Each structure stands twice: as structure tokens, then as C-alpha cells.
Amino acid sequence: MGELNRRDFLKKAAIGTAVVAGAGALSACGVAATNTEQPAPAPAAEAVETPEKWDYETDVVIAGAGNGGLSAAAAAVDEGKKVILLEISSIVGGGSAWSGGVIHAWGLQNFEEYNEYTEGLHHPVLAKLFVETLRKDYFPWLESIGAPLVPGDPNAYGPTIDPRLGEQGDIAHVGKRKYFNHLANFTESKGGTIMLNTRAYKLITNEDNHVIGLQAMNKEGQLINIKATSVILATGNFMANKEMLQKYVGPYADTARNMGVPYNTGDGIMMAQSVGAILSGGMSTWSGTFSALTPTTPVVDDPEEYERIVAEDPETMPGVGVGRISPPMWVGLLNPTEAKGILVNLDGKRFRDESCVIQSKYARLPQAVLEQREGMAYMIADEIIAEDTPGSHALVDQIIAEGGKVVVADSLEELAEGLSLQGVYKKVFLKTINEYNAAIDAGRADELDIPRVTGHYKISTPPFYAIPTTAQIYCTYGGIEINEKTEVLDYQRRPIPGLYAVPPAAGGIFRSIYAGGIAIAGTFGYLAGKAAKA
């Protein structure tokens, strides 16, 4: 019968999928289907076959110039490989430019510490590779190429133990820009080419479905065919893609704010699927923070406006956070034991111990909010909590000014009445608050149906506040399945020749617990740049 190549296999798989789909239709009509296996999802977009003409030829072409793509490019040119790096924006840095500016693995120094902190939930092989490579290879390599990094504080908690981007004395945006520009300049100094305003569009394959290049689109809409021995996908997250959020994260996930660039639309994930890549676990998990629920549209949902702001001042990006207001820190994030206020859903009930170091470990509380009905909850506080949390009143005023339906009341009854006008069950809410306050008075808050182990602040001193709150996402954990060499895997978990991927376009390493997005992107970018064949 002859050898079945990869392209033939994919075609036959597509036919098989159609047959199974037909059997499912018969079953729906009352005829039993004999094949109960779930079909593989159809490719998101067609790959391009070998073009008649190549516009560029190189060893490695990389899609995306965040920390993952920049690290891949710099590592590849450092080994003498020819590199073309594509970036859809007019500026390098990608979603990493939105970070707190610390390149960290939560300060965890080895895999034993890491695995304990992440509760054994992260990928046992790739997570170990991440933390060990970060410490033993990636940080020393960044130092060897002169990347600007300020040492962290060894006596600090969590992320700030590790180094931050930039030089001593830099404010966050300035430091990040120095760091990203340095990686870009290093790449170009070694002969690499960076193409800005250029979108990675489709993968190019040969008759055996080996990836042999990438088709890109420039600002004018012209298609560019780039021949390469290796293609690295470093295109980032999918939190700017409402359809993917609803499909993978949950039915209300489209309400979450995009805490990143407008280009985190899952392009690399869909390109990989078009050549038969399998997706990882953890597609429903992500990291982020709270965002006040307002009717304003985030600036980062508009690429044109984002590029205008970037062009005005790439270091400070003035106004780029419009539409995403963080509520006061009445509920702790990095350290849940600092929680003072509470969260209630539209049923008027608490749904998570806001103060538990495990149940509310970062970023479980925002994840839990997005799982509630309509993807929202109300952050509740009284005046004592507000006074004890710097900036509370200014933030409340700002949220109201942007149309947020904040309820401010002089009694709990009035607060419940105001919330009932927004769909919250009034009597259930009052029962929740009264039982919560009584349990604190009795010293039995840890015995509530939803316990409260620390932060025993009563909600009892007027005025009272309720802020409608959703989540903002900056890192999705799921993506393309890869192996230790960053090679993209197909449905039989075999490497697809010529194709590599870098988190967060690649996924399945993190689950539930956050442990450093810039670091994991950079570490696997470094590994991909070294592993990619020339």
C-alpha cells in the first residue's frame, strides 16, 4: 500500500472525522452510533503549501517579540544561526511589557520548593525543566549578554526575590523598555533581522507536512513568504480572543478584561492546530487580578488606539490602562491573609475563603470570580476597612466616574436594597453578612459554611460599599503541547518537524497556581532558540 505520509494521514483523519460527525447525527435522530470516540477538532486555518517564490530565506523564523520570542532570537543568533523575528506591533516586548517588571519563578530556588508551592499541579517534567533552566542557564546567559537586570531582594516574599528588568533606579516602564531593547539590539548586532508591524499569518508546509517556513503579512496587507529550517511560535496568549475564552475558560470568560496587548488572540495556537498540533492541558486556567466592572471599553481592545499610545511614549504608554480599573485591595491577592473585605456573588453568598493561603492562593480568587454567574462578584467593605486600605476612596470615586454601579449605603439594609436592584438576592445577602459578623463576634468565623480563617474584620461601620468586580487576565496557561526540546507535538505526541513553540503560546506547564509568566516565556524561548535546527 506504500508509506502513509503525514499529509495523507491528516486528510484521512479529516474524512474519519466527517464519518464520526455523520454517525453522531444519526444518533441524534434515534439511530444508535457504533463509534463513540470524540473526533479531533478541525484545523483552525489551512497551512500554506510550498510557494513558487520565497521572499526571504533564513535558518530560524520566530513569530512574536515578547520575552519568549526575543530570548529565542537572541539565543539563536548567539549560536551563529540566521534569524528573522516578526512582531505584529510597532514595538517589541509584547505582553511582557505589561508585567510588574520582575522576571521570577515566585522566588522558588529549586524544583522541590517549586513543586510544593504549586501543590504538584504543574507539569512534572516541563515545570522541573523550567525552574532548573531558569536558575542554572537562563539567568547566567542573560548576564553574559549584558541584559539589564536589577538583583532581587533575598529577604522579600515571593516574586521580588528574583531580579527585575532594567537598571537600578529605573521606574518599571523604563526598566522594561531598556531590557527588551537590549535583547532586540543584541539580536540585530549578531546579524538577526527584526520585522515590526508584521503579522505571522500561516505556516508553510511541504508534501510531508513538515513545516518549512512561515507566511507573514506586513502593514500594507502584502503577504511575505519566509523559508526557514525552523519556525518558533512565540505569539503569546489568547485573552484578547473572546471566542477562545468562552470555549476554553468558561461561559462568562468573555467578560474578563484583557490585561495585555490587543494581539493576544491565539494566532500561534491556531496556526499550530492547522498542521495537526495537539493542545495541552490547562486550557481553562489562567492568571490575572481583579478589575472593577465598568461599561468602558479597555483601550487594549483597539489595536489602532494602542499603537497611537505606544508611538506617543513607549516607556510610559499614557492612558493605556483606561477601561481597566483595579478595585481597592480590600481582598488580598499576593498574600490572601491580608484580606479585610469579602466577596459575594449574585446569589448574595460568599463562595471562597478570601483569606486562606491555599484556597485563595494567587490567582485562585480572580479565577473563582470569573466562574460565578455572569462572571462577576461584589467586593464588600465598610468604612473601617476602606480607611485601613490606602487609596480606597479615590478608587471608588474613579469607578463611579467610569460608570461602575458601586453601591454606597448608610446601613446594611440600604446596601442590600441597592444590590437587589442589580440582581442580588436581598435577604440572602443580609443573611450572609449577619452570619459573617456574628461568627466573627463569636470567634467562630472558621466554622462558617464558607470559612474565614484570618482577616476577621466585621462589615459593621457605615458607610458600606459594594463594588461590582470581574477579572482581568494577563496569562492563559493552556496552549500548544510541546516536549522538553520545545518541539510541537501532534495527536500521537510526535514532534511536527520544523515547528517549535514557547509559552504562553505553548501550554500545559502551569495549572491553577501562577509561577512567573515572563520567566517561563524567556526560559523556553532560550531553549527553543538553542534547539531550533539551522
N, C-alpha and C positions, 0 to 999 in steps of 0.2 A: 504493500500500500504506500510505501515511501514515508519519509520523515515528515511529521506534522510540525511546521514551524509555528512560532508564537502568533503571527498574524492570522494564520489559518485557525489556530486554536481559539483566538478571540472571536473570529467570525462564527465558528461552530458554537461557541458559548452563547453568542447573541441569538442564534437560531434556537438553541436549547431554552434560553430564557423566554423566547416568544411562545414555545410549546408549553412551558410551565404556566405562563400567563393565561394561555388559552384553556388549559386544564382548570385553572382557578375560576375562569368564567363559567365553565360547565358546572363546577361545584356550586357556584352561586345560584345556578338555575335548578339545583336539586339533584345533579348527577355527581356521584362520588368521584373525586380525582384520585388516581393511584399514586401520583408523585406529590408528596407533601413538602419537599425541600423548598426553602425560600430562594428565589432567583437572586443572582448577583445584580446590583443596581446597574442601570445603563450608564455608559460613559457620559460625563457631563458635557464634553465637547470633543469633536473629532480632532485627532492629531493630523499633521500635515505630512504627506509623503515627500520623498526626496525632490527638491525643486530642480528645475533646469539650470538655474543660476544662483550662485552664492554671492551675497554682498560682502560678507566678512568670513574669515576662517581663523580659528583660534584653538588653543588646547582646551580651555575651560570657559564656558559662558555661565554667568551667575545672574539669576533673577532676584532683584531686591537688594537694596543697600542699607539695611538696618545693621545692627551689630553682627547678626549672623552672616549676612552677605559680605559686609566689609571685612570681617575676620576671615571668611573663606577666601576672599580675593587676596588679602594681604598674605595669608599663609601659602597660597598657591604661587604667587609671584616670588615669595621668599625662597621657594624651591626651584625657581627658574622656569615656571610654566607661563605660557602666554594666556592672558586673562582679558575677557570683556565682561564688565559689570554693568548691568542695566538697572536703572532706577526710574520708577514711574513719576516721581515728584521732581521738582526743580532743586531739591536739596537732599543730601544724604542724611542718614540717621534713622529714617523710618519711625516705627512705633517706639523704638528705644529712646527717641528724643523726648518722649512724654514721661519718662521714668522719674523716680526720685533721685536719679544720678548715682546710685550705688550699684556696683557690679558684684553680686553676692550670691551665696548659697545659704542664706539665713545665718551666716557666720559659722555653719557647721563644718568641722575640720576634717572629718573622715566619714566613710560610709556607715560605720556603726552608729555614730551620732545622728547622721542624716536619716538613716532608716528608722531609728527610734522616734525622732521628731515627726517624721511623715507617717508614722504608725504602720509601716510596712505596706503602704498603699501604692507607692511609686514603683515603676518598672524595676524588677530586681537586678537586671543586667545593665540596662541603659542608664538608670539612675546612679548606679555604682560607677559606671564609666564617666558620667558627668562630674560627680563631685571629686573623683580622683584625678581626672584630667585637668579640671579647673585648678586644683591646688598644685599638682606636680608639673604640669606642662603649660597650660594656657596663661596663667598669671606670669610665670617666668618668661614666656615668649613675648607677651605684651611689653614687659620691661625691656627685653632685648631689642625690640624695635623702637623703643623710646616713647611708647604710648603714655600720654599724661594721665597719671593716676595718683590720688592722694591716699596714703595709708589710712586704714580704718582705725577705730578705737578698740583695742583688745578688751577693754573693760565695759564696753557697751552691751546692749541687748540686741540679739537678732541681726538684721541686715547691716547695721552700721559698724559691725565688727570688721567687715570687708571694705576694700577700697572704693572710693567714689571717683567719678570721671572728672578730669580736669587737673588744675594745679591749685596749690594752697592759696586760699583767699578768693577763689572764683565762686561767684554765685552759681546756682545749679545750672541754669541755661547756658551760661558762658562756658562752664566746665565741660558740659556735654558737647557743645559745638566744637571746642578745641579737640576733644577726644576723637569725634567722628571725622573731623577734617584731617587729623593726623593719620588715621587709617587710610583715608582716601588719598592723601598726598603720598604716603608710603607706597600704596599700590601703583600710583602713576609714576613714581620715581623709579620703580623696578620694571617699567615698560607696560604696565596694565593700562587698559582703556576704560574710562567710566562714561557711560552714555546716560545723561539725565533726560527727563521728560520722555522716557522711552519705556513703554509697557511690554512686558513679556506676554506674548499673545497665545502662541500654541507651540507644542513640542513638534519636532520633526523626526520622523522615524524612517527606517529602511524597510525592505520587504520582510525582514525577520522581526519587525517591531523593536529593533534596537534603537535607542534614542541617539541621533547623530547631530542634533542641533536644535535651534530654537528660532521660531519666528517672532519678531517683535514689531511693535507699531510705534512710530515716532509721533511727535506733537501734531504734525500735519496730517496724520492718518495714513502715512505711507508704510507699507509692510517691508520689513528687512529680514532677510534670511541669513542666519549666522550658523556656519558649520563648526562643530566642536566635537572633540572626543568625549567630553563630559559636560553634562548640564547639571547645575546645582540650583534647586528651588529654595529660595530664602525669602519668600513672598509674604510671610507673616500670618496673622490671624484671620478669623472670619467674622469679627464682631461688628463690622460695618455692613454685613450681609444679612438683612432681616429674614430672608427665606431660610438661610442656613441656621440662623439662631433658633427659629421656630422648629426646624426639622430636627436639630440635634440637641439643643439645650432644653427646650420646653415650650409649651404653647403660649406662654406670656413673655418669652425672652426677647421678643421684638420691642418690648417697652424699655429695655435696658438702654442706657446711653453708651455711645461709643467713646471710650476713653483712649483714643488713639488717632491715627491718621485716617483720612477718608478712603484709603486704598486697601484697608484690611477686609477684602471681600472674598477671600478664599480662592483667589485665582490659581495659585500653585497647587492647591488641593485638587481642584477640578481638572487642571492640566494633567496631573499625575493619574487621576482616575481615567482619563481619556486613553491612556496606554495600558490600562489594566491593573493599576495600583490598588492595593487593599488599604482601607483606612484602619487607624489604630483604635484601641480602647480609649475611654475617657472623653469621648466626643461631647458629652453633656456637661463636662466640668470646666471650670474657668476661675480666674481670679479678678477681683475688682473691689470697688468700695461702694459706699452709699452715694446716691445723688438725690437731691430734692426733686420731687415730681412737679415740673412746671410745663406750661404749654409752649414754651420757647423751643425752637429747633436748634440743636447744637451746631455751632459753626463747622465742626469737623464732618458734618453730613454733606457739606457743599465743597467739592474739590476746588472750584474756582475761587471761592472766598478764602479757603485755606491757603492756596497758592499766593493770593494777594497779601495775606498777612505774613507769610513766610518771606516774600520779597521785600516787605516793608522793614522787617527786622528779624533775621533768622535766629538771633540769640534770645530775644525776649518774647517773640511772637505775640504782640499785644492783642488782647481780646480773643485769643484762640480758645479760651475756656468758656466763652459765652454759651449759655444753654445747658451748662452742667454745673450746678451749684452744690457743693458738698454741704450737708446739714451740719449743725453743731455736733461736737463729739460727745453727745450725751450717751452714746453707746460706743464702747471701745472697739478698735479693730486689731491693731498690732498686739495690744495687751488687753484681752477681754475683761480681766479683773478690774480694769479702770471704769467699767460700765457704771453709769449712775441712773440713766433713764431706762425705759423699757420699749419694746416693740409690740404692737398689736396688729392683727390683720383685719380684713373687712368683716370678719365674724365677731370682732371685738375681743379676740383671745390672744394671749401670748402664745408663741409657737416654738420658742427656743430659749434656753437659759442664756441670756445675753452676757453672762459673766463667767461661764465655765471655760477653763483653759483648753478643754478638749472639744466640747460641743460647739464652741464659738471660736475655735482657732481660726486664724486668718487663712482663707477668706470665706469661712463657712456661713457667717451671718449674712453677708450680701447674697450669697447663693440661696440661703433659706428665704430671704425676702422675695427673690425672683420666682420662687416656687409657690408663693401664695397666690390666691385668687387675684387676677388682674396684674400679677407681677409687682405687687406693692404692699406696703405696710405703713403704719403711722408710728413715728418716733415721738414718745410721750415724755414730758418733763414738767416739773413745777418750777417756781421761781428760785428756790434754793439750788436746784440742780443747774438752772440757767446761770445764776450768779457764780456758781462754782466752776463753770466751764467758760473760759475766756472766749470772747467773740460771739457769744450766743445771740445777743440782741441785734447786733449788726447783721448777722446771717439771717435771722428771722425776717428782719425788715427787707433784706435783699430778695429773699424768696417770695415774699408777698408782692414786692415791686415787679417781679417777673411773672406774676400770675399764679403762684403756688397757693393752693387752698389751705393755708395754715389756719388752724382754729386756735384762738386765744380767748380764754374764758376766766371768769372770776370765781367759778365754782365747778366742781366735778360734774354736777348735774347739767350745768350750762355747756361744759365741754362735751359731754355725751350727746346732748341735743344737737350741737354743731356738727359732730361726727355723724349723727344719724342722717343728716341732710346729704351726706356724701356716701351713704350706703352701709355705714357701720351699725350693727345691732346695738341699740342704746342700752337695753337692760343687761345684755351680756357684757358689754364694755364696763358698765358700773359694777357688775358682779366681779369682773376680773380685777378692777382697781381696788375695790373694797376688800376682797380676799387677799390681795397682794399686800396692802397696807396692814391688815390685821395680822398676817403671817410675820411681817417684819416686827410689829409690836410684840408678838408672842415669841420671837426668836426662832420661828419655825419656817422661815422662807424656803429652806432647802427641802421641805416636805410638800410643797405645792405640787399640783399635777405637772406643771412646768416649773421645776425648782429654780431657785435663785441662790447660788452658793456664796456669792460675795456681792459687794456694792449695794448694801441694804439701805438705799435711800427711799423714803416714802414719797408718794405723789400726794402731797397734802397741803402745800403752801401756795396760795394763789399769787399771781395769775398762773393758769395752767396752759400748756402748749401741746399741740399735736401737729406734726409736720408730715405731710404725705411724702413718702420716700420710696424710691426704686433703687436699682443698682446701676453702676457704670462699669463696663468691662474693659480691661486693658490686655488680657491674655486668655485665649482659649487653649485648653490643654490637648484636645484631640486633633488629629491630622493624619498625614501620610505615615504609614508604617515603614520604619527603617530598621536596619540592623546595626551592629557595632561599627561598621565601616561607613555608616550614613547612606548606604545603598537603599534605594526604594524597592519595596517588595511587592510581588504580585499576589494573586489569590492563592497560589500554592506556596507562598512565602519564599519565592525565589527572587534573587535580585534582577531587576529590569536593567539590562546592560546600558551603561552610559548615563544613568539617572541617579541623582543623589538629592537629599533633602535635609533641611536644617530646621529645628524648632523655631517658632511655633507652627510653621507650615507642616513640618513633621510633628508627630504627636505620640501620645501614649506613654510618655515618660512621667509626667506629673499626673496626679489624681487627687482631687479634693483640696489637698494642702499645697499652698504656694511655697516655692523654694528658689525664686530668682530667675525672672524672665530674660533679662539682658545677659546674665551669665550663661544660661543654658543655650541661648542662641549663639553667643560668641564661642562657647566651648565646642559645640557641634559644628559651627561654621569653620573653626580652626581644624577640626578633624576632617571635615569634608574637603577643605582646601588641600590638605595633605594627601587624602585618599584618592581624590579625583585623578583619573588617568590622563596623561598628556598624549 
